Amino acid sequence: MHRILFAAAALLVALDAAADDVPRLREATDSLLRSLLPDDGEAVFDYRIEMAEGSDGAVVATVLDPVISGGDRRLVFDDMAVVYVPEDDMRWRASTPIPSFRVLSKGGAPEAAFTARGTLTCLLDIDLAFCERGTIDGTDLLLADAGERTSYLAAERVSGETVLDAGTPDSRSSRMEVVFGGVSLVTPDTGAVIVRDMLLTAAGLEAGPEIAELEGSLELQGIAAARSDFAADRFSAAVSLTGLLGDDGTVRVRLSHGGLRSGALATGLPDVDPMLESLDLDIVLEKLPFDWWAWEQYTGSDSDRILAGLVAAGSTLAVTLDHASPMLRASGNGRFSPLPDEKSPVTGEFHLVIAGLDDLTARLREAVFAGDDRLQGHALWAGILQIAGQKVTDAGDTVHRYHVEVLPDSRILLNGNDIEALLRLVAE
């Protein structure tokens, strides 16, 4: 009997606690919805919230008639039922079905629609209205135009997690990772592009109300285009920004692909293709003045002010690349700096080394002499690269070296020779 009484008392306490927390959960729900809008004030989020107590201490917040208006469009969401279950004294676990929405024009005409099956969850600090950890687990995502549905983005499945550190008033970090599987991107021009897996990541560091550091990445695996023979095993892109609150910032962009196959680049020679099988490109911009207020000292057009700010900060651009294909390997690096002159805005140099060029050129010419006229252009460009490079032996391999210099007087030198005439020929 005492166990039954104890259980009943515990249930009454839980219900009383839930009743006391209902206004706070309503306020937290309102704060979370408002946080979805940017701070520029150009968009408005209209909705109503109705609260109800559920079983076992749960609380249900129903968001009715949610509409985001801004510019020439409106996002009209289906009603959402958010179920809060107490996790401990301070936190509640919230869950809701992934919301569907429609995109309407200013006149009310449907333009697009989003649907999905699955659940969103959030571990909520009720006092701070702060979502410590969120997850998404869904299937059958579809974002489609609302006309003839000739364009759409679909995914068979999606899962992910976001983690936000409460931190301090001076510092707070966040990270996100979302994985999509069975992705289809369809447009009238390209047809269907299929991606087996797609991974999105993002991370940030806030200093007070401002973002001090930010990074994100996109990785695609198993890419194939329905209307062409373009395909790739993988493609990745990553961007990081640091020093966003000062005048010594850095932007880094990394691009990479592997197993690239394309009919436009193919020679039809098994020992040569694929011509651009893999590529790694790393671009770093350093000493960037992200303190935009300091740019008020400069005059002129926006481009003039940007150039003046980059020159004053001593900004630089560094580039590194590595390429590999069955017969060709290339690597390069260089660094460039801005100049206060619109006619010659940059100076710097780039070093490139290509291995396997002699064998590739010979193979292409052999095919042309055998009657394959398709490869005349390939053979011509390979021959130009062969002649323009400085042929040396490096660790037993024959390589061609290229030293490109961009001079302050706007001239461009290749291995010490002015190539203005060659550039005009290429442009024509």
C-alpha positions in Angstrom: 0.0 0.0 0.0 2.8 2.4 0.9 4.2 2.0 -2.6 0.9 2.9 -4.2 0.6 6.0 -2.1 4.2 7.0 -2.8 3.6 6.6 -6.6 0.4 8.7 -6.4 2.2 11.4 -4.4 5.1 11.5 -7.0 2.5 11.8 -9.8 0.8 14.7 -8.1 4.1 16.5 -7.6 5.0 16.0 -11.2 1.6 17.4 -12.3 2.0 20.4 -10.1 5.4 21.0 -11.4 4.2 20.8 -15.0 1.4 23.3 -14.2 3.9 25.7 -12.8 6.1 25.3 -15.8 3.5 25.8 -18.4 3.9 29.6 -18.6 7.7 29.3 -18.7 7.4 26.7 -21.5 5.1 28.9 -23.5 7.7 31.7 -23.1 10.5 29.4 -24.2 8.5 28.2 -27.2 8.0 31.8 -28.2 11.7 32.6 -27.8 12.8 29.6 -29.9 10.4 30.5 -32.7 11.6 34.2 -32.7 15.2 33.0 -32.8 14.6 31.5 -36.3 14.4 35.0 -37.8 17.4 37.1 -38.7 18.0 40.3 -36.6 17.6 42.7 -39.6 13.9 43.0 -38.9 12.9 42.4 -42.5 10.9 39.3 -41.8 7.9 38.8 -39.5 6.8 35.5 -37.8 3.1 35.4 -36.9 1.6 32.5 -34.9 -0.5 31.6 -31.9 0.5 29.2 -29.1 -2.0 27.1 -27.2 -0.7 25.2 -24.1 -2.1 22.0 -22.6 -1.0 19.5 -20.0 -0.4 16.0 -21.1 0.1 12.7 -19.3 3.0 11.8 -17.0 4.0 15.5 -16.5 4.3 16.3 -20.2 3.2 19.6 -21.7 2.0 20.2 -25.2 2.6 23.6 -27.0 0.5 23.8 -30.2 1.8 26.4 -32.6 -1.2 27.5 -34.8 -1.2 29.3 -38.1 2.6 29.9 -38.3 3.5 32.2 -41.1 6.8 33.9 -41.9 6.4 37.0 -44.1 9.2 39.0 -45.7 9.9 40.6 -49.1 7.7 39.2 -51.8 7.1 35.8 -50.3 5.5 34.0 -47.4 6.3 30.7 -45.7 3.1 29.1 -44.5 3.7 26.2 -42.1 1.4 23.5 -41.0 0.3 23.6 -37.3 3.0 22.1 -35.0 2.5 20.2 -31.8 5.6 20.4 -29.6 5.6 17.9 -26.8 7.8 18.8 -23.7 8.8 16.0 -21.3 10.8 16.9 -18.2 14.4 15.7 -18.3 15.6 17.0 -14.9 15.0 20.1 -12.7 16.2 22.6 -15.4 15.8 20.9 -18.7 12.9 19.6 -20.9 13.1 17.4 -23.9 11.0 18.8 -26.8 9.9 16.8 -29.8 7.8 17.7 -32.9 7.1 16.2 -36.3 9.3 17.8 -39.0 7.1 20.7 -40.1 5.8 21.0 -43.7 5.5 24.4 -45.3 4.4 26.1 -48.5 6.1 29.1 -50.2 3.6 31.6 -51.5 4.1 34.7 -53.6 3.0 38.1 -52.4 -0.2 37.6 -54.3 -0.8 34.2 -52.7 0.2 32.0 -55.6 2.0 28.8 -54.6 5.7 28.6 -55.6 7.2 25.7 -53.7 6.4 23.2 -51.0 8.4 21.2 -48.5 7.3 17.9 -46.9 9.0 15.2 -44.8 8.3 12.4 -42.4 10.2 12.3 -39.1 10.9 14.1 -35.9 12.9 17.1 -34.5 14.0 17.0 -30.9 15.6 19.5 -28.6 17.0 19.4 -25.1 15.8 22.7 -23.7 17.1 24.7 -20.8 13.8 26.2 -19.7 15.3 29.2 -17.8 17.6 30.3 -20.7 15.2 29.2 -23.5 18.3 27.6 -24.8 18.5 24.4 -27.0 21.6 22.5 -25.8 21.3 19.7 -28.3 19.0 19.1 -31.2 18.5 16.1 -33.6 16.6 15.4 -36.8 15.6 11.9 -37.9 13.5 11.8 -41.0 12.7 10.2 -44.4 11.1 11.2 -47.7 12.2 14.8 -47.7 10.9 16.7 -50.7 11.3 20.4 -51.7 9.6 20.9 -55.0 8.3 23.8 -57.1 4.5 24.1 -56.8 3.8 24.4 -60.5 4.4 21.4 -62.7 7.0 20.0 -60.3 9.7 19.8 -62.9 12.3 20.9 -60.3 12.8 19.4 -56.9 15.2 18.3 -54.3 14.5 15.0 -52.6 16.2 12.8 -50.0 15.3 9.3 -49.0 16.6 9.8 -45.4 18.2 12.5 -43.2 19.8 12.4 -39.7 21.7 14.9 -37.8 22.6 16.7 -34.6 23.3 20.2 -33.4 25.1 21.0 -30.2 25.2 24.5 -28.7 27.4 25.3 -25.7 25.8 27.7 -23.2 29.3 29.0 -22.5 29.7 32.5 -21.0 28.4 36.0 -22.0 31.8 36.4 -23.8 32.1 33.1 -25.6 29.8 30.3 -26.9 30.5 27.6 -29.5 28.1 25.5 -31.7 28.4 22.7 -34.1 26.1 20.9 -36.5 26.3 17.7 -38.6 23.6 16.5 -41.0 23.7 13.5 -43.3 21.4 13.0 -46.3 21.1 9.7 -48.1 19.7 9.0 -51.5 19.6 12.6 -52.7 18.0 13.6 -56.1 18.3 17.1 -57.6 16.1 17.5 -60.6 15.9 20.5 -62.9 14.5 20.9 -66.5 18.0 21.7 -67.8 20.1 19.0 -66.1 17.6 16.3 -65.5 18.4 14.2 -62.3 21.7 14.4 -60.5 21.9 11.6 -57.9 24.1 11.7 -54.8 24.4 8.6 -52.7 25.3 10.4 -49.5 25.7 14.1 -48.6 27.2 15.4 -45.4 26.8 19.0 -44.1 28.8 20.3 -41.2 29.1 23.7 -39.5 30.7 25.1 -36.4 30.9 28.6 -34.9 32.3 30.6 -32.1 30.4 33.6 -30.8 32.0 36.4 -28.8 29.1 38.2 -27.1 26.5 38.8 -29.8 29.0 38.6 -32.6 30.3 35.6 -34.6 34.1 35.4 -34.1 34.8 32.2 -36.0 32.8 30.2 -38.5 33.5 27.1 -40.6 31.4 24.7 -42.7 31.8 21.9 -45.1 29.9 19.9 -47.8 30.8 16.4 -48.9 29.1 14.5 -51.7 29.7 10.8 -52.4 28.6 8.7 -55.3 27.6 11.5 -57.8 26.0 10.7 -61.1 24.1 12.8 -63.7 21.2 11.2 -65.6 21.5 13.2 -68.8 25.3 13.0 -69.2 28.2 10.7 -68.5 29.4 13.0 -65.7 30.2 11.2 -62.5 32.5 11.4 -59.5 33.3 9.2 -56.5 33.4 12.2 -54.2 33.4 16.0 -54.0 34.1 18.1 -50.9 34.2 21.8 -50.2 35.2 23.4 -46.9 35.2 27.1 -45.8 36.6 28.6 -42.6 36.6 32.2 -41.4 38.6 33.3 -38.3 39.3 36.7 -36.8 35.9 38.1 -37.9 35.9 40.8 -35.2 39.3 42.4 -36.1 41.6 43.5 -38.8 43.7 40.3 -39.1 41.2 37.8 -40.3 41.6 34.7 -42.4 39.4 32.9 -45.0 40.3 29.4 -46.1 38.6 27.5 -48.9 39.4 23.9 -49.7 38.0 22.1 -52.7 38.6 18.4 -53.6 37.3 15.8 -55.9 38.1 12.2 -56.6 37.2 9.7 -59.3 35.9 12.4 -61.7 34.6 11.1 -65.1 33.3 13.4 -67.8 32.6 13.0 -71.5 33.6 16.6 -72.1 37.1 15.9 -70.8 37.5 12.3 -72.0 40.0 11.4 -74.7 38.7 7.8 -75.2 42.1 6.4 -74.4 42.0 3.9 -71.5 45.5 4.7 -70.4 44.9 8.5 -70.4 41.4 8.9 -69.0 40.1 10.2 -66.7 42.1 13.4 -67.4 41.0 15.1 -64.1 40.7 12.1 -61.8 41.5 13.9 -58.6 42.2 17.5 -57.6 42.9 19.2 -54.3 42.8 23.0 -54.2 43.6 25.1 -51.1 43.0 28.9 -51.1 43.9 31.1 -48.1 43.2 34.8 -47.7 45.2 36.3 -44.8 45.3 39.6 -43.0 41.8 40.5 -44.0 40.3 43.6 -42.3 36.9 42.3 -41.1 36.5 45.3 -38.9 34.2 47.0 -41.4 33.9 50.2 -39.4 37.6 50.9 -40.0 36.9 51.1 -43.7 35.0 54.4 -43.2 38.3 56.2 -43.6 38.5 55.3 -47.3 36.6 57.1 -50.0 35.5 56.2 -53.5 33.4 53.3 -54.8 32.9 50.1 -52.9 35.6 48.3 -55.0 38.0 51.3 -54.3 37.5 51.1 -50.6 37.9 47.3 -50.5 41.1 47.5 -52.5 42.4 50.3 -50.2 41.6 48.3 -47.1 43.3 45.2 -48.4 46.4 47.1 -49.3 46.6 48.9 -46.0 46.1 45.6 -44.1 48.8 43.8 -46.1 46.4 41.1 -47.2 47.7 38.2 -49.2 46.2 35.3 -51.2 48.0 31.9 -51.1 47.1 29.0 -53.5 48.1 25.4 -53.3 47.0 22.6 -55.7 47.6 18.9 -56.3 46.3 17.0 -59.3 46.6 13.4 -60.4 45.4 11.3 -63.4 46.6 8.0 -64.9 49.4 9.7 -66.9 49.7 13.2 -65.4 50.6 14.6 -62.0 50.8 18.3 -61.1 51.4 20.4 -58.0 51.7 24.1 -57.5 51.8 26.9 -55.0 51.8 30.7 -55.1 51.1 33.9 -53.3 49.7 37.2 -54.4 49.2 40.7 -52.9 47.0 43.6 -53.8 48.3 46.9 -55.2 46.7 50.3 -55.0 46.2 50.5 -58.8 43.0 49.6 -60.7 45.0 48.9 -63.9 47.4 46.6 -62.0 45.6 45.5 -58.8 47.7 42.5 -57.9 51.3 41.2 -57.9 52.7 37.8 -57.0 54.0 34.5 -58.4 53.0 30.9 -58.8 55.1 27.8 -59.2 53.8 24.8 -61.1 55.4 21.4 -61.6 53.9 18.8 -64.1 55.1 15.2 -64.3 54.2 12.8 -67.1 53.7 15.5 -69.8 56.1 14.0 -72.3 54.4 10.6 -72.2 50.9 12.2 -72.4 51.8 14.4 -75.4 53.4 11.4 -77.2 50.3 9.3 -76.5 47.9 12.0 -77.8 49.9 12.6 -81.0 50.1 8.9 -81.6 46.3 8.8 -81.5 46.0 11.8 -83.8 48.4 10.3 -86.3 46.3 7.1 -86.2 43.3 9.1 -87.4 41.6 10.2 -84.2 40.9 13.9 -85.2 38.9 14.4 -81.9 42.1 14.6 -80.0 43.8 17.4 -82.1 42.9 20.0 -79.5 44.1 17.9 -76.6 47.4 17.2 -78.4 47.8 20.9 -79.3 47.4 22.1 -75.7 49.7 19.4 -74.4 52.3 20.4 -76.9 52.0 24.1 -75.9 52.5 23.1 -72.2 55.4 21.0 -73.2 57.2 23.8 -75.1 56.4 26.5 -72.5 57.7 24.5 -69.5 61.3 24.2 -68.3 62.2 20.6 -68.6 64.3 19.2 -65.7 65.0 15.9 -64.0 63.6 15.7 -60.4 64.4 12.6 -58.3 64.8 10.6 -61.5 61.6 11.8 -63.1 61.3 14.2 -66.0 59.1 17.2 -65.1 58.2 20.5 -66.6 58.4 23.6 -64.3 56.5 26.8 -64.7 57.2 30.0 -62.8 54.5 32.6 -63.4 55.1 36.2 -62.2 52.5 39.0 -62.2 54.5 42.2 -62.1 53.5 45.6 -60.6 53.4 47.0 -64.2 50.7 44.4 -65.1 53.0 42.2 -67.2 52.8 38.5 -66.8 56.0 36.4 -67.2 56.3 32.7 -67.7 59.8 31.4 -66.8 61.0 34.9 -67.4 59.3 35.5 -70.8 56.5 38.0 -71.4 53.4 36.0 -72.5 51.1 38.8 -73.4 50.9 37.7 -77.0 50.1 34.1 -76.0 47.4 35.3 -73.7 45.8 37.3 -76.5 45.9 34.2 -78.7 44.1 32.2 -76.0 41.5 34.9 -75.5 40.7 34.8 -79.3 
